[in-house]
Amino acid sequence: MTKPMKIRSLTGRAAAPMPNGLSARQYPLGLSLLLIAPLFLLLGFGFIYPVGRLLGQSFFAPELGLDNYRRLLETSLYLRVLIRTITVAFVVMSASLAIGYPVALAMARLRRDLSSLVMACVLLPLWTSALVRSYAWIVILQRRGLVNDVLSGLGLISEPLKLLYTEGAVILAMTHVLVPFMILPIYGALRAIPPDLVQAARNLGADRVNVFIRILLPLSLPGVFAGCLMTFILALGFYVTPALVGGPSSLLMATLIGQQTTETLDWGFAGALSTVLLLVTLLIVILFRKVLSHSRGISNVA
């Protein structure tokens, strides 16, 4: 059997041996561009072109100018919808964190067979369409739904409560859909923590509360920030669940953009709304990155 040949890279360091004796750094530039060309074509035609065209229409429809953005800022309704969208996304993120962190912590501490069972329960909703889950919440929360029937059967209410087409129903349904995206990053961060750290802390006299506050929580912050960022961004642009479960009083930006493109056919104003939502999302991503880098600096100092 021949041993894999070591090849030195351009920097003079020995590259990692590969079965065929070639290093990844030796691929020609033309071949590398050819390999990544399908990805760039898919990204360009499937994302950059349609988004760029929609954003461009916000400045050129009906004519060149900022009329669409001026209309957005001068109408209080659209500003309220934007603030409501950010508020609902923050509440959904907080609820997902409150539900997801204990589940992820339990998954990281359970035996492998039980952890696999809980993981299957977490992943099972992802195999079901968000449209189906939204309709399930309609069945549960409607005036003759499961919740009102149970409360009426127990004698707690005399007439059905209005649970559907409210902001609370939107938050509940969106949290149910997005909580797996919070659990999985936190679970990955907790699984990466060496068990020896926890055992050493317990041997030194630390109780479970101190172990969690001083070891588990700080080391799991990257997973927490990743889950919060993913959940928050998905909640900002969520369309199906708010459109089905929410009503006129709980209108969100994604639903408003959909109305502008399908009902009023005002593509210029829809582009302006999309641009503002995109800028808010980018600002939040930058803020999350700043907070994450700051937390890493604190942990390094500690």
N, C-alpha and C positions, 0 to 999 in steps of 0.2 A: 504494500500500500504506500503510495507516495504522499508525502506531507504537503499541505497547502503552502504555497510559496508566499513569502512576505515581500511586499512591494512598498518602497518608500514614496511618500507623497511629495508634493512640491516644497513643503516646509522642511523636508529632511527627516521627519519623524516616520517611524515604521507604521504603515497603515495596517488596519486589522485584516488578517488573512481571510480570504474568501474561498469557497470551494473551487471556483474556476480559476483562481489565481489572479483575479482582476480586482482592483479597488474601485469604489464608486466615484472617486475623484478623477479617474482616468477617462470617463465618458466624454466624448467630444461635445462641444457646445451645440452643434447642430442636432445631435442625437438627443441631448437633454431637452432642447426646445421642442423637438418632435414628441417626446414623451409627455410633456406637460401641456402640449397644444390642445388636446381635447378638454382639459380642465378649463383653460382660458376661454375656449370657444363656448363651453357651457355657461361659464360665469358671465361672459359678455352678452350672449344672446338671451340668456334666461334671467339675468338680474340687472346688469349695468344698463343695457339698452332700454328696456321698458321703464325702469325707475328713472333713468336720465331723461327720457322723453316726457314722462309724467311731470317731473319736476320742472322741465323746461317750459311746459305749457302753462305753468303758473305765472311765468313772466311774459309770455307771448299771447295769452288768450284773455280777453278778446283782442287786445293789442299790447304792444310793448309797454311795460310799466309795472307798477306795484299795486294796481287796483285791487287784486285779489287779497293781498296781504293787508292792505288798508281796510278792506271790508271785514277781514277776520278780526282785526284789532278794534274796530269801531263797533262791532256787534257783540253785545255782552253774552248772547246765547252761546256763541262759539268759544268764548273764553271760559264760560262755565263748563262746557263740555270738556275742554282741555284739562281744567282743574279737576273735574270729576274723574277723568280717565287716570290722571296721576294718582289721585287719592285712592281709587279702587285698586289700582295696581299695587300701591304700597300696602293696603290692607290685605290683599291676597298674598303678597310676599310675606307679610308678618304672620298671617295664619298658617301658611305653608311651612314657615320656619318653626312655629310653635308645635305643629303636628309632626313635621318631618324629622326634627333633630332627635326626639325620643325614640322614634322608630328606627332611625339610622344607628343610634347608640345601642339599642336592643339587638339589632342585626349584627353589629360588630362584636357583641359579647356573648351571643348565643352559640350553641354548638353548631357544627357545620350543617347537620341535617335540618335543624330548626331554622337556622339562618337561610338556608336554601328555600324552605317553605315560605318564610316571610318575604324573601326576595321575589318569589313567584307571585305572591299576593300583591306586591308593589308593581310588578311589571304587567300583571294581567290587565289592568285598565288601559295600559298603553296599546294593547292589542285590539282594543275596541275603539271604534271611531268616536271622535268628540261629538259628532252629530247625534249618535245613538245615546251617549251619556247625557247630552243636553235634553233630549226628548224624555229620558228616564226621569230627570228632575222635574220636567213638566208634569209627568204622571204623578209624581210624589207630592208636589207642592200645589197642584191646582185645587180649586174650591171643593171638589169632590174627590180629592186625592187621598193618599195614605195618611198624611199627617193630620188633616182635618177630620178624617173618619175616626182615627184613634182618639183625638181630643174630644170629639163629639161622643164617642162611645164611653169615655171615662167621665163624661159630664162636666168637663172643664170649660167648654164653650157652648154657647147657645146657638150660634150661627157661624158658618165657615169664615175663617180668617183669610185676609188677602195676603198670601205668601208669594204667589207668582207675580211676575212682571214688576218686581221691586228691586231696589239696589241690593238688599240683603240676599235675594235669590241669586243675583248675578255673582256676588262675592262667594256665596256657598258653592255654586256650580263651578266657577272658575278655580276655586281652591281644590275641589275634587279632581279637576282635570290636570292641574299643574303641580300638585304635591309630589308626584314621583320625580319631577325634575329638581326638586329640593332634596329628596332623600338620597338619590344616587351619588351626587358629589360629596355630600357629608359622609356617607357610608364609606366611600373611597378614601377620604382623608382620615377617618377613624381607623380603618383597617391598616393604614400605613404607619400608625403609631406603634413603635415596638412595645410588646407587652412587658419587657423588662423594666421600662420606665415606671409603669404603674406598680409593678411588684416592688421595685426599689423604694418608691414613695410609701407604700404600705408598710414595708419593713422599717422605715424610719419613723413611723408613728403617725403618718397622715391618714385622716379618715377619708371616707368616700367623697365628702363635699369638697375637701381641699384638693383631693386628687383630680376631681372634675374641674375645679376652678383654676388650678395652677398647671395642670398638665393636659388634660383632654381638650378643654375648651380652647386654650391658646393654639395648640397644635392642629386643631381642626378648623381654625379660622379660614384658611384658604378654601376648604370645601364649603364652608358657610357662605363666604363671599361669592363663590362660583354659583352656588345654588340660588342665592338671593338675586344675583345679576341675571341669571337665566330666567328665573321666574318672573322678575319684574319686567324684563324686556318682552317676554311672551305675553304677559298680561296687558302691556301697553298696546300691543297690536292684535289682541284677541278679537275675533269677529263673530264666529259661529255661536258661541254660548251667549254673549250679551244680546245678539240679535234675536235669539229664540226665547231666552228666559227673561230678559229685561224688557221694560216698557219705555214709553216716551220720557218718563221721568228719570230713567237711568240710561240715557243715550250716551254712548262712548265714541271716541274719535274714529275707531275703525268702522263702526256702524254708520257714522255720519259721512265718512269718505265713501262708503258703499252706496249710500243714498245719493250722493252727488254724482256718482258715475253711472248708476243704473236707472235712477228715477228722473232727476233734473237734467242729467247729461251735461253738467257744468264741469268739464274736465279741468279747466283752468283753476277753479276754486278748489277742486279735489286735489290738484297738485300742490296748491298752497297749504292745504291742511296736511298733506303727506310730508311736505318739506318741514313744517313746524314740528310734526311728530318725530321725524327723523332727527332733527336738531336736538330735541329734548332727549331722545334716546342716546345720541352720541354724548351729550353732556353728562348723562347719568353714568354711561360707561366710563368716561374719564374720571368722574367722581369716585366710582367704585375702585378704579385702579389706584387712585391717590390714597384712598383709605386702606387698601390692601397693602400697598408699599409702606405706608406709615405703620401698620400693624406688624409687618415683618421687621421693620427697623426697631420697634419696641421689643419684639421677641429676641432679636439679635443682641440688643443691649442687655436684656435680662439674662 
